[in-house]
Amino acid sequence: MRSGRLLSALMLLQAHGRLSTRELAERLEISHRTAHRDMEALSAAGVPVLALRGSQGGWELAQGWRTKVPGLDEAELQALLMSQPSALGHPGLAAASERAFGKLMAAMPRSMQTQAASIRARLHIDPAGWQPSTDNLSMLPIVQEAIARDCKLTFLYSRADGESGVRTVDPFGIVSKQAVWYLVARAPAGMRTYRISRMQNAVVLAVTFERPAAFDLAAHWKSTTAQLQAQREQFHATLAVAPDAAVSLRRWCQVSAAPEVHAAIPENWCVLHVSFGSSAEARFIVLGFGARAQVLTPTNLRDEVMKEMHAAVRYSECSEAS
């Protein structure tokens, strides 16, 4: 605990040049006496910490002295800054990452600090979607502990269909996909993936397990997601859509342009081949577009959409009559 605090104090001095005992104490959330003792400990360890007296005094490092980090070229620096802490999405994770990020930035040469500050000022990552996330990540630190110690993990899990039960697994790793966190683990029935926000009462057991030496988390995730995608029911349709509807379809679905020309469609509309997850999904989306979309094929989807629209009109007429 103290070693981490001493390193933090050292990085603060490198980043700010000179800090008073009061400023150090406030930034590290310690007492003035502890801050003073920490400076003495750094000096005893061979770090050239200078104590300056007077109203403008404080603590600073000897000129030209700093901790060393491997040099970063411009491409490496830009890549590092593109993964800035806010991209993690979760406030607790982002705060811890920000502290580590600050330590690394402070250890950079002054010229690179200036360049990094300029890049960060021109980049903002907003990990939140337009709809607020309700994911509860209170179990994440416990999951991380189990993974780090290669210990079995037990927890109560609630599936998307409402079924819940206790799971005891060998946790292999964590995956974050679009700010949603998953546990990849070995269960008695084989490899499984669990959404961490659906976990409750997680407990790290004292029993360890042997992690396969050849297990590659990234490769496993890629293979698993590919299998899930292949298993999804695919429903193909050809639609004539208004320009704004075409923009939405390209954002939501797998779309390709259809070469056919249909004289019956309105001017400026386009014809698209669209892949939906199911016929129900296709019907739901097409109905949502209303008069801005027409089903060209298949005929059964076109008939179902027309039937739904006629039913809606009849219901509206009955409501007005009553």
Protein Blocks (a to p, Z undefined) as FASTA:
>chain_A
ZZmmmmmmmmmmmmnopacfklmmmmnopafklmmmmmmmmmmnopacdddedjkbccdd
dehiacddddddfklmmmmmmmgfklnopaklmmmmmmmmmmmmmmpcfklmmmmmmmmm
mcccdfbdfbdcfbdcklmmmmmmmmmnopacddddddfkopacddddddfbdcdeehia
cdddddfkbccdddfklpghiacdfbdcdddfklcfklmmmmmmmmmmmmpccddddddd
dfklmmmmmmmmccdddfbdcfkbcehiacdddddfbfklmmmmmmmnmmmbccfbdfkl
mmmmmmmmmmmmmmmmmmmmZZ
